[in-house]
Amino acid sequence: MSDFVFYFALGWKHIISADALDHQLFILALASVYTFKNLRQVLILITAFTIGHSLTLALSVLDVIRFSSKWVEFLIPCTIFITALNNILQVDKKEGSAKINYYLALGFGLIHGMGFANSIRIMLAKDQSIGMGLFSFNIGLEAGQITVVAIILALAMLFIQYLKVKRRDWVFFLSAGVFALSVQMAFERLPF
């Protein structure tokens, strides 16, 4: 049980900690086009991200794949600004109609999973139960993502329903901010 708690906490911190800005921005970009009316869609979306994240994390821990951490750290903000740019380009689309976000979440989850792979590979390699460690980590990751999404959706409700900000303006404002921050991150992490 202590291993479960350890890896759960590790997954939770991977999303919730101050060092997780890149993951938080990605979730913000993914969730910014949704409201509580689309809760089921958002939960499927973040689960798709977790599946992609888990897949490359598992393959990396099992030493099936390895990528240069410099390139992965550069590609992570690229996934964020592509997602934010997609939101900006589709800002006038009907709420919850951004079906491409499912593919972005799954595909870009693969890249984000490589970002943490080097750190967790060493811990899990020493463990006898790699499967339980990965499972616990992913449950913690999913719980952290659900918490971040709940905050985003609560803010969306506050701004859209109570402060009467147009949904289009809300999506554009969040996505433009995320886009700007992620482009800056990408330039700071240039691998060459």
C-alpha positions in Angstrom: 0.0 0.0 0.0 2.9 2.4 0.7 4.1 1.9 -2.9 0.7 2.8 -4.2 0.6 6.0 -2.0 4.1 6.9 -3.1 3.5 6.6 -6.8 0.0 8.1 -6.5 1.5 11.2 -4.8 4.2 11.3 -7.5 1.6 11.3 -10.3 -0.5 13.9 -8.4 2.5 16.2 -7.9 3.4 15.7 -11.6 0.3 17.8 -12.4 -0.3 19.9 -9.3 3.1 21.1 -8.3 4.5 24.5 -9.3 7.1 22.7 -11.5 4.2 21.3 -13.6 3.4 24.5 -15.5 3.8 22.9 -18.9 1.3 20.2 -18.1 -1.1 22.6 -16.5 -1.0 24.8 -19.5 -1.6 21.9 -21.8 -4.7 20.9 -19.7 -5.8 24.5 -19.7 -5.5 24.6 -23.5 -7.5 21.3 -23.8 -10.2 22.3 -21.4 -10.7 25.9 -22.2 -13.2 25.2 -25.0 -15.5 23.3 -22.6 -17.9 24.0 -19.8 -19.6 21.8 -17.2 -22.2 20.9 -19.8 -19.4 19.0 -21.5 -18.1 17.3 -18.4 -18.2 13.8 -19.9 -16.3 15.0 -23.0 -13.7 16.6 -20.9 -13.2 13.5 -18.7 -12.7 11.4 -21.9 -10.3 14.0 -23.2 -8.0 14.0 -20.1 -8.2 10.2 -20.0 -7.0 10.1 -23.6 -4.1 12.3 -22.5 -3.4 9.9 -19.6 -3.5 6.9 -21.9 -0.9 8.5 -24.3 1.2 9.6 -21.3 1.0 6.2 -19.8 2.0 4.4 -23.0 5.2 6.2 -23.5 6.0 6.2 -19.8 5.6 2.4 -19.7 7.6 1.9 -22.9 10.4 4.1 -21.6 10.5 2.5 -18.2 10.7 -0.9 -19.9 13.5 0.6 -22.0 11.7 -0.1 -25.3 12.1 3.6 -26.3 14.4 6.4 -25.4 14.4 10.0 -26.6 16.8 12.9 -26.0 15.4 14.9 -23.0 16.4 18.1 -24.7 14.1 17.4 -27.7 11.3 16.2 -25.4 11.5 19.3 -23.3 11.3 21.4 -26.5 8.4 19.4 -28.0 6.2 19.7 -24.9 5.6 23.4 -25.2 5.2 22.9 -29.0 2.3 20.6 -28.2 0.8 23.3 -26.0 1.0 26.1 -28.5 -0.4 23.8 -31.3 -3.4 23.0 -29.0 -3.9 26.7 -28.1 -3.6 27.8 -31.7 -6.1 25.1 -32.7 -8.5 26.7 -30.1 -7.9 30.2 -31.5 -8.5 29.0 -35.1 -11.7 27.2 -34.1 -13.0 29.8 -31.5 -16.3 30.3 -33.4 -17.1 26.6 -33.4 -20.0 25.2 -31.4 -19.1 24.5 -27.7 -17.7 21.0 -27.3 -17.3 20.4 -31.0 -13.5 20.4 -31.0 -13.2 16.7 -31.9 -9.6 17.1 -32.9 -8.8 17.7 -29.3 -9.2 14.0 -28.6 -6.5 13.2 -31.1 -4.3 16.1 -29.8 -4.7 14.8 -26.2 -3.8 11.2 -27.1 -1.0 12.1 -29.5 0.5 14.8 -27.4 0.1 12.7 -24.3 2.7 10.4 -25.9 5.2 13.3 -25.9 4.4 14.5 -22.4 4.9 11.0 -21.1 8.5 11.0 -22.3 9.0 14.2 -20.3 8.8 12.4 -17.0 10.1 9.1 -18.2 13.8 9.6 -17.2 12.9 10.5 -13.7 10.5 7.7 -13.0 12.5 5.1 -14.9 15.1 4.9 -12.2 12.6 4.6 -9.4 10.4 2.0 -11.1 13.4 0.0 -12.4 14.4 -0.7 -8.7 10.9 -1.8 -7.9 9.7 -5.4 -8.2 6.2 -4.3 -9.3 6.6 -1.9 -12.3 2.9 -2.5 -13.2 1.6 -1.3 -9.8 3.9 1.7 -9.8 2.8 2.8 -13.2 -0.9 2.2 -12.3 -0.6 4.2 -9.1 1.3 7.0 -10.8 -1.4 7.2 -13.5 -4.2 7.2 -11.0 -2.5 10.1 -9.3 -1.9 11.9 -12.6 -5.6 11.4 -13.5 -6.8 12.7 -10.1 -4.5 15.8 -10.5 -5.8 16.4 -14.0 -9.5 16.1 -12.9 -8.7 18.7 -10.1 -7.2 21.1 -12.6 -10.1 20.6 -15.0 -12.6 21.2 -12.2 -10.9 24.5 -11.4 -10.9 25.5 -15.1 -14.6 24.6 -15.6 -15.6 26.4 -12.3 -13.8 29.5 -13.6 -15.5 29.2 -17.0 -18.9 29.0 -15.2 -18.0 32.0 -13.1 -16.9 34.1 -16.1 -19.4 32.9 -18.7 -22.6 32.4 -16.6 -22.2 35.0 -13.8 -19.9 37.7 -15.2 -21.5 37.3 -18.7 -18.2 37.0 -20.6 -18.9 35.6 -24.0 -17.7 32.0 -24.4 -15.8 33.0 -27.5 -13.9 35.7 -25.6 -13.2 33.3 -22.7 -11.8 30.7 -25.1 -9.8 33.3 -27.1 -8.4 34.9 -23.9 -7.2 31.7 -22.3 -5.9 30.2 -25.6 -4.0 33.3 -26.5 -2.4 33.5 -23.1 -1.4 29.8 -23.2 -0.1 30.3 -26.7 2.1 33.2 -25.7 3.5 31.4 -22.7 4.2 28.1 -24.5 5.9 29.9 -27.4 8.2 31.6 -24.9 8.8 28.1 -23.2 9.7 26.6 -26.6 12.2 29.3 -27.4 13.8 28.9 -23.9 14.1 25.1 -24.6 15.5 25.1 -28.1 17.5 21.9 -28.4 20.1 23.2 -30.8 
